[in-house]
Every structure is written in C-alpha cells, then in structure tokens.
Amino acid sequence: MDISREFLLGFIKIHLLYHANKEGFCGIDMMDELKRHGYRIGPSTLYPTLHKLQESGYLRSEKRNESGKMRIYYRATSKGKLALSRIKPKIDELVSEITENNK
C-alpha cells in the first residue's frame, strides 16, 4: 500500500462514519458515494474496513431483504457518534491550517 492510499483510507473511514451517523448505508451504495467524491475503492477494501469499524464498536449492522437480495446496512453506534463528534473539530482545525497558506 503506498503512502497516499494509507492517508486516503483515513479519510474514507471518517466518510463512512459520517454517513453511518447521518442516515446509515449499505456497502454498494457507499461505494457509489465514495466514487462520487473521487475515491476508487472496491469491495475488497470497503468490506474489511467496515468489518474493522464494526469490530471496534464504531458501527453496527443489520441485514435487510430488498427485492430478494440480502443487504447489510451500517449505522453508527454511540461510540461511533462520540468518535465523530471528537474528530470534527480536528478536521476543521486541520482544514483551516492547510488552507491558510492558500489565501
């Protein structure tokens, strides 16, 4: 894994946590969402990342039958919501610092 991919994975995890907190999602929809933002992530990266976030207690999942297909939906847990609330100020601070030099 190259260094830029490693940094992008951090952004992807935050993006996943944000959407899990906002409305919840299934993996296939999240791949489309991430693609819309310019991330190129496939199932072999997305699903292990989701499973790690779930194992760490940040996400919970629920199976749903949609038109005969089983989908797994992810939502943020209270631990995930707390983590996101603690990450947001750090993101704001970092963006402010990084963009300060572009003024």
C-alpha positions in Angstrom: 0.0 0.0 0.0 1.5 3.3 -1.0 1.6 6.3 1.4 -1.2 8.2 -0.3 -3.5 5.2 -0.2 -2.9 4.9 3.5 -3.8 8.5 4.1 -6.9 8.3 1.9 -8.1 5.2 3.9 -8.2 7.5 6.9 -10.5 9.9 5.0 -12.6 7.0 3.8 -13.1 5.8 7.4 -14.2 9.2 8.5 -16.6 9.4 5.5 -18.0 6.0 6.4 -18.5 7.1 10.0 -20.2 10.3 8.9 -22.7 8.6 6.7 -23.3 5.8 9.2 -24.2 8.6 11.7 -26.3 10.6 9.2 -28.5 8.0 7.6 -26.9 4.6 7.5 -26.0 2.9 4.3 -25.3 -0.4 2.6 -21.9 -1.2 1.1 -22.8 -1.0 -2.5 -24.4 2.5 -2.1 -21.4 3.6 -0.2 -19.0 2.6 -3.0 -21.1 4.8 -5.3 -21.0 7.7 -2.8 -17.2 7.4 -2.4 -16.8 7.2 -6.1 -18.8 10.4 -6.4 -16.1 12.0 -4.2 -13.3 10.7 -6.3 -12.3 7.7 -4.2 -11.6 4.5 -6.1 -12.5 1.8 -3.6 -13.7 -1.7 -4.3 -15.4 -4.4 -2.2 -12.0 -5.9 -1.2 -11.1 -2.7 0.6 -14.5 -1.4 1.7 -15.9 -4.5 3.4 -12.8 -5.3 5.5 -12.8 -1.6 6.6 -16.5 -1.8 7.5 -15.9 -5.0 9.4 -12.9 -3.5 11.3 -15.0 -0.4 12.3 -17.8 -2.8 13.4 -15.4 -5.0 15.4 -14.0 -1.8 17.1 -17.5 -0.8 18.1 -18.0 2.2 15.9 -20.6 0.6 13.6 -23.5 -1.9 13.9 -25.1 -3.7 11.1 -28.5 -5.0 10.2 -29.4 -7.4 7.5 -32.4 -6.5 5.3 -34.1 -8.3 2.4 -34.5 -5.9 -0.5 -36.3 -7.3 -3.6 -35.0 -10.8 -2.7 -31.4 -9.7 -2.1 -29.9 -9.6 1.4 -28.2 -6.2 2.1 -26.3 -5.3 5.2 -26.9 -1.8 6.4 -24.5 0.0 8.7 -25.3 2.6 11.3 -23.1 4.4 13.8 -23.1 3.2 17.4 -22.9 5.6 20.4 -19.1 5.0 20.3 -19.1 5.9 16.6 -21.1 9.1 17.2 -18.8 10.1 20.0 -15.7 9.5 17.9 -17.2 11.5 15.0 -18.0 14.4 17.4 -14.4 14.4 18.6 -13.0 14.1 15.0 -15.0 17.0 13.6 -13.1 19.8 15.5 -9.8 18.2 14.5 -10.9 18.2 10.8 -11.9 21.8 11.0 -8.6 22.8 12.6 -6.6 20.9 10.0 -8.5 22.2 7.0 -8.2 25.7 8.4 -4.4 25.3 8.9 -3.9 23.7 5.5 -5.9 26.2 3.5 -4.4 29.2 5.4 -1.4 29.1 3.2 -3.6 29.2 0.1 -5.0 32.7 0.9 
